[in-house]
Amino acid sequence: MDNQTEKNIGRNITFDVKDKSSHGIIGELSGYALKFNKSSIESGPFIEYIDSSAFDGVDLSKVLALYDHDYANILGRVDAGTLKLEVNEIGLKFQIQVPDTTTGRDVYANVKAGNLKGMSFGFKVAKGGDVWERANKPIRVITQIQQFLEISVVSIPAYEDTNIVVTRSMRALVDHNYREKVRIYLDRI
């Protein structure tokens, strides 16, 4: 599968949402687009794992955040500062500053409602960058990515361990804490 763009989808993602409502940004989504050494779902033709070394030397400066792998539905991009990516010991962590667009508002609302819970990603495997093992179902381990193109918020992911969450805004947190203090005070009266 060398030089072929692939899309892998993760499920059961915890999304953080943070309200921003300024500078054309309505909020923030964050989580893990992929987690290392976790299997894809078993419904596909093979089971896949991403090795923790797969991102060694990979340039992430032009990666896009999309909705459902559609390049017409951009949610953020690294080189615009609206998408932040961090490779750590768990996997690929992301943070998207969601734009105040039709797609942005729809995706943000669906993540908050729990309708969208998964992440996916598009990439090209380096030559010799995958290893296949025989088992009841073939197992593929991605050991080196040549090019990482995009992460996508999706409805049906192939990896259960990815997550996305809506990060609460500071204002919402302050409001919640204030209401809680008032409730405690009123309970004492």
N, C-alpha and C positions, 0 to 999 in steps of 0.2 A: 504494500500500500504506500510505497514511497511517492512523495510529491503529490499526493492526493489530499485535498482538504477533507477533513473528517469532522463530524459533529458528535459529541458525546454529551449525554444529558444526565443530570443528577436530580434526585428526588429528596423529599422531606427536608427541605432547606429551611432554616430559620432566618427570616428576613428581619432586619432592624430598619425602622422607619423614623426619620427625624424631619420634622417640619422646618422649612427654611423660609418660605414665602417672601423672598427678596432676591433681587438681581436675576429674575427669571428662573429661579430654582424653587421648586415647591416642596422638596424634602430630600431625604437621603435613604438609600437602600444599601445594606451591607450584609456580608456573610462570606461564605466560601463557595467559589465557583467549582472547585474540585478539592477533594481530599486525597492525599497520597495513600497508596496501598489499600484502598477500599474498592470493593468489586462493583462493577456495573450490575444492573438488574439481570436476571437470568432469562428474560424473555427474548433476548436477541439471539443471533446465530452463534455468538461466543461471549465469554465473560472477559471483561477487560479491567486492568489495574493500571494506575499511573504511578511509576516509581518516583521516589523522592529526588532522584538525580535527573529526571526528565527535563527540568527547566534550567539546568546548568548551561550558562552562556546564551540563553534565549533573550532576545531583545523584546521587551514589553512596551516600548515607547510609542507604538502606533496602534495598540489594541483598542477595539471599540466595545462598547456595551450596547447590546441590541435587545429588542423584543422578538422572540421566536425566530432567531437567526435571519431576520429580514433587515437588510442594509438600508431600507427605506425607513425603518423604525429605530433610529439611533437614540439611545438614552444617555450616552456619555462617551468620552474618549480620553485616553491618557494624555495625548499631546494638547488637549484643550483644558486640562486640569479638572475635568468633570468626572473623571474615572481615576481612582487610585487602586493600584494592585500591589500586593506584597506576597512574595513567596516566603513561607516560614516552614517550620517543622511539621505543621498539620497539612498544609496544602497551599492553594492560591486564594488569598483573602482579597475581597474587593470592597470598594466604597464608591457608590454612584451618587452624584449630585443630580437629582432628577429634574429635567427641564420642564418649564411650564408650557407644555405642548399637549396636543390631544393625546398622543401616544403616552407621554410622560404621565399625564393625569390619570389615564386609564390604567396603566401598569401600576402606578402608585396606589390607586384605590383598590385594585384587585389583590395586591399584596397585603394591604391593610385588612381586607375582608377575608383573607385566607384562601382566595381562589387561585392565586399563583403561588406555588411553594417550591419551585424547582429552578435549578440553573443548568445550563448546558455550555458547551464551548466548542469552538472550531479551531482546528490546528492542522499542521502538516508534520508528519513523522520524518525524522532524519533518516537517511539511508542507513539501514542496519540498526535503526532505533527502536525496534520492537522484537520481542522474543515470544515464540509460540510454544505452548505446552499441550500435550495430549492428555485428556481426562474424559469424563463422561461427556462433557461439553468442552470444546477447545477454549484454552485460556491464552489471552494475549496480554503481555506486559509491555507498556510503553516505557522505554528507558531513555529516549532522547527525542525531544521535539525540535524540529527544524524551524518552524515558524508558528507562533501563536497569534491567531487572527482576531478572535472575538470571544466574549462571554455573552450569554443570552439568558434572559428571564423566560422561562417556558412553563407550560402547563403540565406536560408529561415528561419528566426527566428520566434518563437511563441510569443515573447514579443516585441511590437513596441517601447518601451521606452529604450531599451538597446542601447548602442552606441559604436563606435570604430572610432578612428581618427589616422592619421599618423601625428606624431609630427615633425615639420620641424626642420632640423638641424640648429645649430648656423651658420654654413658656408652659408647655403642657405638664412638664414635671413639677414646676413651681405651683401651677394651678392645682394639681393633684395633691401635692404636699400641703398646700394651704387648706384645701377642702378637708383633708384628713385631720389636720390640727383643729379646725373648727368643729368637726364631728366629735373628736375626743373631748374638746372643751364642752360642747353641748351635752355629751353623755354624762359629764361630771355634775352638771347643774341639776 
